[in-house]
Amino acid sequence: MRSTCLLFFFCLPLFLFSQDIQITNGPYIQRIGETEATIIWTTNNDAITWLELAPAGDDSFYATERPRYYDISHGNRVIGKLHHITLKGLSPGTTYRYRIFSKEVVGYAGHRILFGTIASSEVYSRNPLSFTTLDRNKKAFSFRVVNDIHGKSDNLRAMLNDVKKENTDLVIFNGDMISTLNDEKEIFTGFMDTAVELFAKEIPLFYTRGNHETRGRANSKLYDYFPGSNGKFYYAFRHGPVFFLVLDSGEDKPDSDIEYSELSQFDNYRDEQKEWIETVITTSEFRSAPFRIVIMHIPPAGSTWHGTQDIARKFLPLLNKANIDLMLSGHTHNYKYIDKGEDQNIHFPVLINDDETYLDITVDSRIEVQQKDMLGKTLHTHIINGKK
């Protein structure tokens, strides 16, 4: 009887099940390093996925069979609507072309699967997408930083509309890109659809969690869309002469605050990060970098709120002895530059960017930071010279 039912099910016309699969969001680049990168996208229906990869070149993407990479978990190809494909064994500072595919799964009974149609990125009428891996030997590069967008995608568009592969190596979202994460779709409607349209298909995006992204029913799903290189929201990476230390400042009020409904445990979380920071700053990779930049949403100064004080108490004793060149923060919605020596508790410059400006940063033999408004006008410029 069971075999008859299965036979009947798989013999039904495909149009009764297929709903015309589409790529709904993405793709965008995450967890990129010198030898690997992860490409993420979503579909409207369940699917299995793969990616075809080709080296940079003037030849057609279809000049030869391209290697395929799959979304795999513990030996099985993943069926779902959120897709991650990690590419490994890449070369530093190398450009690759790619194309993505999602094949709809319309029926699944035992080991038998009924597949529907396929959605993909285009290479027939346009050039394939591409990305370039990080490279610690690159002498100079530029990157852009935005923060505290709070779902105002028009502001984000104004801040990023001139980002191109030719002028920007990477983009950093430094927290509070939305106000509350109640539904995973808000990641895209709030800011990522705009980011993908403007740059994120081809320029790496690095994400710093803000205190507002810890809130809402779907906050535990955020990591699925912005996975760190070490399985955490705090992580490190190297590009050109800069070692980046990305920290997760957590929430700004005590864990017991009524606003958190007994869900917050950020004091212990910052203890965990403290131990990690202590390990990272002793590594030869960190110590040998010409520059060291810390990215953290809540700054360690300018407020007597609990989050700021806990960060200062736990992180600053380590960072103050680590020869940090610059910290980039947001959170306060007000611009402030604290130069080295201005605050006796902080032994390095801290730039707190506001919510309606962005930072254009160039690094070569020095760090040059330009704070610009949404019209692209430079408001402040800061120069951090290299160590002699």
LINMO-V391356 format. One record per pair of residues at least 24 apart in sequence whose C-alpha atoms are under 10 Angstrom apart, sorted by the first residue. I is the first residue (numbers start at 1). J is the second residue. D is the distance in whole Angstrom. If there is no record, write none. Layout:
i = {I	I}
j = {J	J}
d = {D	D}
This chain:
i = {6	6	6	9	9	9	9	10	10	10	10	10	10	11	14	14	14	14	14	14	15	15	16	17	17	17	17	17	17	18	18	18	18	18	18	18	18	18	19	19	19	19	19	19	20	20	20	20	20	20	20	21	21	21	21	21	21	21	21	21	21	21	21	21	22	22	22	22	22	22	22	23	23	23	23	23	23	23	23	24	24	24	24	25	25	25	25	25	25	25	25	26	26	26	26	26	26	26	26	26	26	27	27	27	27	27	27	27	27	27	27	27	27	28	28	28	28	28	28	28	28	28	28	28	28	28	28	28	29	29	29	29	29	29	29	29	29	29	29	29	29	29	29	30	30	30	30	30	30	30	30	30	30	30	30	30	30	30	31	31	31	31	31	31	31	31	31	31	31	31	32	32	32	32	32	32	32	32	32	32	32	32	32	33	33	33	33	33	33	33	33	33	33	33	33	33	33	33	34	34	34	34	34	34	34	34	34	34	34	34	34	34	34	35	35	35	35	35	35	35	35	35	35	35	36	36	36	36	36	36	36	36	36	36	37	37	37	37	37	37	37	37	37	37	37	37	38	38	38	38	38	38	38	38	38	38	39	39	39	39	39	39	39	39	39	39	39	40	40	40	40	40	40	40	40	40	40	40	40	41	41	41	41	41	41	41	41	41	42	42	42	42	42	42	42	43	43	43	43	43	43	43	43	44	44	44	44	45	45	45	45	45	45	45	45	45	46	46	46	46	46	46	46	46	46	46	46	46	47	47	47	47	47	47	47	47	47	47	47	47	47	47	47	47	47	47	48	48	48	48	48	48	48	48	48	48	48	48	48	48	48	49	49	49	49	49	49	49	49	49	49	49	49	49	49	49	49	49	50	50	50	50	50	50	50	50	50	50	51	51	51	51	51	51	51	51	51	51	51	52	52	52	52	52	53	53	53	53	53	53	53	53	53	54	54	54	54	54	54	54	55	55	55	55	55	55	56	56	56	56	56	56	56	56	57	57	57	60	60	60	60	61	61	61	61	61	61	61	62	62	66	66	68	68	68	69	70	70	79	79	79	80	80	82	82	83	83	84	84	84	90	90	91	91	91	91	92	92	92	92	92	92	92	92	93	93	93	93	93	93	93	93	93	93	94	94	94	94	94	95	95	95	95	95	96	96	96	96	96	96	96	97	97	97	97	97	97	97	98	98	98	98	98	98	98	99	99	99	99	99	100	100	129	129	130	130	130	130	131	131	131	131	131	131	131	132	132	132	132	132	132	133	133	133	133	134	134	134	134	134	134	134	135	135	135	135	136	136	136	136	136	136	136	136	137	137	137	137	138	138	138	138	138	139	139	139	139	139	139	139	140	140	140	140	140	140	140	140	140	140	140	141	141	141	141	141	141	141	141	141	141	141	141	142	142	142	142	142	142	142	142	142	142	142	142	142	142	142	143	143	143	143	143	143	143	143	143	143	143	143	144	144	144	144	144	144	144	144	144	144	144	144	144	144	144	145	145	145	145	145	145	145	145	145	145	145	145	145	145	145	145	146	146	146	146	146	146	146	146	146	146	146	146	146	146	146	146	146	147	147	147	147	147	147	147	147	147	147	147	147	147	147	147	147	147	147	147	147	147	147	148	148	148	148	148	148	148	148	148	148	148	148	148	148	148	148	148	148	148	149	149	149	149	149	149	149	149	149	149	149	149	149	149	150	150	150	150	150	150	150	150	150	150	150	151	151	151	151	151	151	151	151	151	151	151	151	152	152	152	152	152	152	153	153	153	153	153	153	153	153	153	153	154	154	154	155	155	155	155	155	156	156	156	156	156	156	156	156	156	156	156	157	157	157	157	157	157	158	158	158	158	158	158	158	159	159	159	159	159	159	159	159	159	160	160	160	160	160	160	160	161	161	161	161	161	161	162	162	162	163	163	163	163	164	164	164	164	165	165	165	165	167	168	168	168	168	168	168	169	169	169	169	169	169	170	170	170	170	170	170	170	170	171	171	171	171	171	171	171	171	171	172	172	172	172	172	172	172	173	173	173	173	173	173	173	173	174	174	174	174	174	174	174	174	174	174	174	174	174	174	174	174	174	175	175	175	175	175	175	175	175	175	175	175	175	175	175	175	175	176	176	176	176	176	176	176	176	176	176	176	177	177	177	177	177	177	177	178	178	178	178	178	179	179	179	179	179	179	179	180	180	180	180	180	180	180	180	180	181	181	181	181	181	181	181	181	181	181	181	182	182	182	182	182	182	183	183	183	183	183	183	184	184	184	184	184	184	184	184	185	186	187	187	187	187	206	206	207	207	207	207	208	208	208	208	208	208	208	208	208	208	208	209	209	209	209	209	209	209	209	209	209	210	210	210	210	210	210	210	210	210	210	210	210	211	211	211	211	211	211	211	211	211	211	212	212	212	212	213	213	214	214	214	214	214	215	215	215	215	215	216	232	234	234	234	234	234	235	235	235	235	236	236	236	236	236	237	237	238	238	238	238	238	239	240	240	240	240	240	241	241	241	241	241	241	241	241	241	242	242	242	242	242	242	242	242	242	242	242	243	243	243	243	243	243	243	243	243	243	243	244	244	244	244	244	244	244	244	244	245	245	245	245	245	245	245	245	245	245	245	246	246	246	246	246	246	246	247	247	247	247	247	247	247	247	247	248	248	248	248	248	248	249	249	249	249	249	249	249	249	249	249	249	249	249	250	250	250	250	250	250	251	251	251	251	252	252	252	252	252	252	252	252	252	252	253	253	253	253	253	253	254	254	254	254	255	255	266	266	267	267	267	267	267	270	270	270	270	270	271	271	271	271	273	273	274	274	274	274	274	274	274	275	275	275	277	277	277	277	278	278	278	278	278	280	281	281	281	281	281	281	282	286	286	287	287	290	290	290	290	290	290	291	291	291	291	291	291	291	291	291	291	291	291	291	292	292	292	292	292	292	293	293	293	293	293	293	293	293	293	294	294	294	294	294	294	294	294	295	295	295	295	295	295	296	296	296	296	296	296	297	297	297	297	297	297	297	297	298	298	298	298	298	298	299	299	299	299	299	299	299	299	299	300	300	300	300	300	301	301	301	301	301	301	302	302	302	302	302	303	312	312	313	316	316	316	317	317	317	319	319	319	320	320	320	320	321	321	322	322	323	323	323	324	324	324	325	325	325	325	325	325	325	325	326	326	326	326	327	327	328	328	328	329	329	330	330	331	333	335	335	337	337	339	339	349	349	351}
j = {109	110	112	107	108	109	114	107	108	109	112	113	114	114	106	107	114	115	116	117	106	116	106	105	106	107	114	115	116	45	104	105	106	107	114	115	116	117	44	45	104	106	116	117	44	45	104	116	117	118	119	45	46	47	102	103	104	105	106	116	117	118	119	120	102	103	104	117	118	119	120	81	100	101	102	118	119	120	121	81	82	188	193	82	185	188	189	192	193	196	197	83	121	188	192	193	195	196	197	200	201	83	84	99	100	121	129	193	196	197	200	201	202	84	131	192	193	195	196	197	199	200	201	202	203	204	205	225	84	85	86	130	131	196	199	200	201	202	203	204	205	206	226	84	85	86	200	201	203	204	205	206	207	225	226	227	228	229	86	204	205	206	207	226	227	228	229	230	231	237	86	87	88	131	132	133	134	204	205	206	228	229	237	88	90	91	92	93	132	133	134	135	136	204	229	237	238	239	88	89	90	91	92	93	94	132	133	134	135	136	237	238	239	87	88	89	90	91	92	93	94	133	134	135	86	87	88	89	90	91	92	133	134	229	85	86	87	88	89	90	131	132	133	134	204	229	83	84	85	86	87	88	204	226	227	229	71	83	84	85	86	87	98	100	201	202	204	71	82	83	84	85	86	100	201	224	225	226	227	81	82	83	84	85	100	102	201	225	80	81	82	83	84	102	225	80	81	82	83	102	103	104	119	80	81	82	104	79	80	81	82	102	103	104	105	106	78	79	80	81	82	83	102	103	104	105	106	107	77	78	79	80	81	82	83	101	102	103	104	105	106	115	116	117	118	119	72	77	78	79	80	81	82	83	101	102	103	104	105	115	118	77	78	79	80	81	82	83	84	85	100	101	102	103	104	118	119	120	77	83	84	85	99	100	101	102	103	120	84	85	86	87	98	99	100	101	102	120	121	97	98	99	100	101	87	96	97	98	99	100	128	129	130	95	96	97	98	99	128	130	94	95	96	97	98	130	94	95	96	97	98	130	131	132	95	96	97	123	124	127	128	97	98	99	123	124	127	128	123	124	98	99	98	99	100	100	100	101	103	104	105	104	105	224	225	224	225	224	225	227	132	133	132	133	134	135	132	133	134	135	136	137	138	239	131	132	133	134	135	136	137	138	239	240	131	132	133	134	135	130	131	132	133	134	128	129	130	131	132	133	202	127	128	129	130	131	132	202	123	127	128	129	130	131	202	123	127	128	129	130	128	129	201	202	165	201	202	203	165	169	200	201	202	203	204	165	169	170	202	203	204	169	203	204	239	169	170	204	237	238	239	240	238	239	240	241	237	238	239	240	241	242	243	289	238	239	240	241	239	240	241	242	364	239	240	241	242	363	364	365	169	239	240	241	242	362	363	364	365	366	367	167	168	169	170	239	240	241	242	361	362	363	364	166	167	168	169	170	171	240	360	361	362	363	364	367	368	369	167	168	169	170	171	172	359	360	361	362	363	369	168	169	170	171	172	173	205	358	359	360	361	362	369	370	371	170	171	172	173	174	206	295	328	329	353	357	358	359	360	361	371	171	172	173	174	175	176	177	329	330	353	354	355	356	357	358	359	360	172	173	174	175	176	177	178	208	210	297	329	330	331	333	352	353	354	355	356	357	358	359	173	174	175	176	177	178	179	210	212	297	330	331	332	333	353	354	355	356	357	173	174	175	176	177	178	179	190	191	333	354	355	356	357	175	176	177	178	179	180	190	191	212	213	355	176	177	178	179	180	186	187	188	189	190	191	192	177	178	179	189	190	191	177	178	188	189	190	191	192	193	194	195	190	191	194	191	355	356	357	374	190	191	192	194	195	198	355	356	357	358	374	191	194	195	197	198	374	356	357	358	373	374	375	376	356	357	358	359	372	373	374	375	376	194	195	198	199	358	374	376	194	195	197	198	199	374	198	199	376	198	199	200	203	198	199	202	203	199	202	203	204	362	199	203	204	360	361	362	202	203	204	205	239	362	199	200	202	203	204	205	206	239	195	199	200	203	204	205	206	207	360	204	205	206	207	208	295	359	205	206	207	208	209	210	295	297	206	207	208	209	210	246	247	248	295	296	297	298	328	329	330	331	353	207	208	209	210	211	212	213	248	249	295	296	297	298	329	330	331	208	209	210	211	212	213	214	297	330	331	355	207	208	209	210	212	213	355	210	211	212	213	215	210	211	212	213	214	215	216	211	212	213	214	215	216	217	218	219	212	213	214	215	216	217	218	219	220	221	222	213	215	216	217	218	219	216	217	218	219	221	222	217	218	219	220	221	222	224	225	218	218	213	218	222	225	237	246	233	234	246	295	233	234	235	246	247	248	249	295	296	297	329	233	234	246	247	248	249	250	296	297	298	247	248	249	250	251	252	296	297	298	329	330	331	248	249	250	251	252	253	297	298	307	331	250	251	252	331	250	251	250	251	260	263	264	251	259	260	263	264	260	273	273	276	277	295	296	273	276	277	280	277	280	286	294	295	285	286	285	286	289	291	292	289	289	290	291	363	364	288	289	290	291	292	363	364	365	366	286	288	289	290	291	292	293	325	363	364	367	285	286	287	288	289	290	291	292	293	294	324	286	289	291	292	293	294	295	324	327	277	280	281	286	292	293	294	295	296	324	327	293	294	295	296	297	327	328	273	274	277	294	295	296	297	298	315	273	295	296	297	298	311	273	295	296	297	298	299	300	307	308	310	311	315	329	296	297	298	307	308	311	298	306	307	308	298	303	305	306	307	308	309	310	311	331	305	306	307	308	309	310	305	306	307	310	306	307	307	310	306	307	310	311	314	307	310	311	314	315	310	311	314	315	314	315	311	314	315	316	317	318	319	314	315	318	315	318	319	322	315	317	318	319	322	322	318	319	321	322	323	324	322	322	323	322	323	325	364	365	366	386	387	323	324	325	326	363	364	365	366	367	384	385	386	387	322	323	324	325	326	327	323	324	325	326	327	328	349	350	367	319	324	325	326	327	328	329	350	326	327	328	329	330	350	327	328	329	330	331	352	327	328	329	330	331	332	352	353	328	329	330	331	332	352	327	328	329	330	331	332	350	351	352	327	329	345	346	350	338	343	345	346	350	352	332	336	338	343	352	332	345	346	345	345	346	347	345	346	347	346	347	348	345	346	347	348	347	348	347	348	347	348	387	348	349	350	349	350	366	367	384	385	386	387	350	351	367	384	351	352	352	353	359	353	354	354	355	355	357	371	380	380	382	382	384	382	384	382}
d = {7	9	9	8	10	9	9	8	10	9	9	8	7	10	8	10	8	8	7	9	10	9	9	9	6	8	9	9	8	9	8	8	6	9	10	8	6	7	9	8	9	8	8	9	9	8	8	8	7	8	8	6	8	8	8	8	6	9	10	8	7	7	6	10	8	10	9	9	8	6	8	9	10	9	8	10	6	7	8	9	10	10	9	9	9	7	10	8	7	8	10	10	10	9	8	7	9	6	8	8	7	9	10	10	8	9	9	10	7	10	8	6	9	10	10	9	10	9	6	10	9	5	4	7	8	8	8	10	10	10	10	10	8	9	10	6	6	7	7	5	6	9	9	9	10	9	9	10	9	6	6	7	9	9	7	7	8	9	9	8	8	8	10	8	6	6	5	9	10	9	9	9	10	10	9	7	7	7	9	9	9	8	9	10	9	9	8	9	9	6	5	8	10	10	8	7	8	8	10	9	7	6	4	7	9	9	5	5	6	8	9	8	8	8	6	5	4	5	6	9	9	7	8	9	7	5	4	6	6	8	9	7	9	10	8	6	5	7	10	8	9	9	7	10	9	10	10	6	5	4	6	9	10	10	9	10	10	8	6	5	6	8	10	9	9	10	10	10	7	6	5	7	9	10	9	9	7	9	10	8	6	5	7	9	9	10	10	9	9	5	5	6	9	9	10	8	5	7	8	8	10	9	9	9	6	9	9	10	7	6	10	9	9	7	8	8	10	6	4	5	9	10	9	8	6	6	8	10	10	8	5	5	6	9	9	9	6	5	4	5	8	8	9	10	9	10	9	7	6	5	7	9	10	8	8	6	5	7	7	9	10	8	8	8	9	10	10	7	9	8	8	5	4	6	9	9	9	9	9	9	9	7	9	6	5	7	9	10	10	7	9	9	7	6	4	6	9	9	10	8	6	5	6	8	9	7	6	5	7	9	10	10	9	9	6	5	6	9	9	9	8	7	5	6	9	9	8	6	5	6	10	8	9	10	9	9	9	9	10	9	9	8	9	9	8	9	9	7	9	10	9	10	10	10	10	10	10	10	10	9	8	9	9	9	8	10	9	9	9	10	10	8	9	7	9	9	8	6	6	5	8	9	10	10	10	6	5	5	5	8	8	8	9	10	8	5	6	8	8	7	6	4	7	10	10	8	5	6	6	8	10	9	6	6	4	7	9	9	9	10	6	5	6	8	10	8	10	6	7	9	10	9	7	6	10	8	5	8	9	10	10	8	5	6	8	9	8	10	8	8	8	10	10	9	9	9	9	9	9	8	6	8	8	5	6	9	10	6	5	4	6	8	9	9	10	8	5	7	7	4	7	10	9	9	6	7	10	8	6	8	10	9	6	7	10	7	5	4	8	9	10	8	7	6	9	8	7	9	10	8	6	6	7	10	7	5	6	7	9	10	7	6	4	6	9	10	9	10	8	5	6	5	6	8	8	6	5	7	9	10	7	9	7	5	6	9	10	7	6	5	6	9	10	10	10	9	6	5	6	7	10	10	9	10	9	9	6	5	7	8	10	8	7	5	6	8	10	9	10	9	8	9	8	9	7	5	7	9	8	6	5	5	6	6	10	9	9	8	8	6	8	9	10	7	7	6	9	8	8	10	9	7	6	5	5	8	9	8	9	9	7	6	9	7	9	7	5	8	10	9	9	8	6	5	6	9	9	8	10	10	6	8	10	9	6	5	4	5	8	7	8	9	10	9	9	6	5	7	9	8	9	9	8	4	6	10	8	8	10	10	7	7	9	10	10	8	6	6	9	9	7	9	10	9	9	10	9	7	9	7	10	7	10	8	8	10	10	9	10	9	9	9	7	8	9	8	9	10	10	10	9	5	7	9	8	7	6	9	9	8	5	8	8	9	8	7	8	9	9	10	10	9	10	6	8	10	8	9	9	7	7	10	9	8	7	9	8	8	8	6	10	10	10	8	10	9	9	9	10	7	7	9	9	10	9	9	10	6	5	6	8	10	10	9	8	7	6	5	6	9	10	9	6	5	6	7	9	10	7	6	5	6	8	9	10	9	8	6	5	7	7	9	10	10	7	7	6	9	8	7	7	9	10	7	5	5	4	7	8	8	9	10	10	8	5	9	9	8	8	9	7	5	7	5	6	9	8	9	8	10	10	9	9	8	8	8	10	9	10	7	7	10	9	9	5	7	9	8	9	9	6	6	8	5	5	9	9	8	8	6	8	6	5	6	5	6	9	9	8	10	8	5	5	5	7	8	7	5	8	9	10	9	6	8	10	7	8	10	9	10	9	10	10	8	8	10	9	8	9	9	10	7	8	9	7	7	7	9	7	7	7	10	7	9	9	8	6	8	8	8	7	10	10	7	7	7	8	10	8	6	7	10	9	8	9	7	5	5	7	10	8	8	9	8	9	8	9	10	9	9	7	7	10	10	9	9	10	8	10	9	10	10	8	9	9	10	9	10	9	9	10	10	8	9	9	10	10	9	8	9	8	10	9	10	9	9	9	8	8	9	6	5	6	8	7	7	8	10	9	10	6	6	5	6	7	10	8	9	10	8	6	9	9	6	8	6	5	6	9	10	9	10	9	6	5	6	7	10	10	9	9	9	9	7	6	5	6	8	10	9	8	6	5	6	9	10	10	8	10	9	7	6	5	8	10	10	8	9	6	7	9	10	9	10	6	6	6	8	9	8	8	9	7	10	10	10	9	8	7	10	9	9	9	6	9	8	10	7	6	4	7	9	9	10	10	6	5	6	9	10	10	8	6	7	9	9	9	9	10	10	9	7	9	10	10	8	7	7	8	10	10	7	9	9	8	9	6	6	10	10	8	10	10	10	10	8	7	8	10	9	10	7	9	9	10	8	8	9	6	9	10	9	9	10	8	9	9	10	9	9	7	7	9	7	6	9	9	10	9	8	8	10	10	7	8	9	7	5	5	7	9	10	6	6	5	6	8	10	10	10	9	7	8	6	5	6	9	9	9	6	5	6	10	10	7	6	5	8	9	10	10	8	5	5	6	9	9	10	9	6	6	5	8	9	8	8	5	7	7	8	8	9	7	10	9	9	8	9	9	9	9	8	9	10	9	9	10	10	10	9	8	9	10	8	7	9	9	9	10	9	8	9	8	6	5	7	8	10	9	10	8	8	10	6	8	10	7	9	10	9	7	9	9	9	6	8	9	8	6	8	6	7	9	6	9	6	8	8	10	9	10	9	9	10	10	10	9	9}
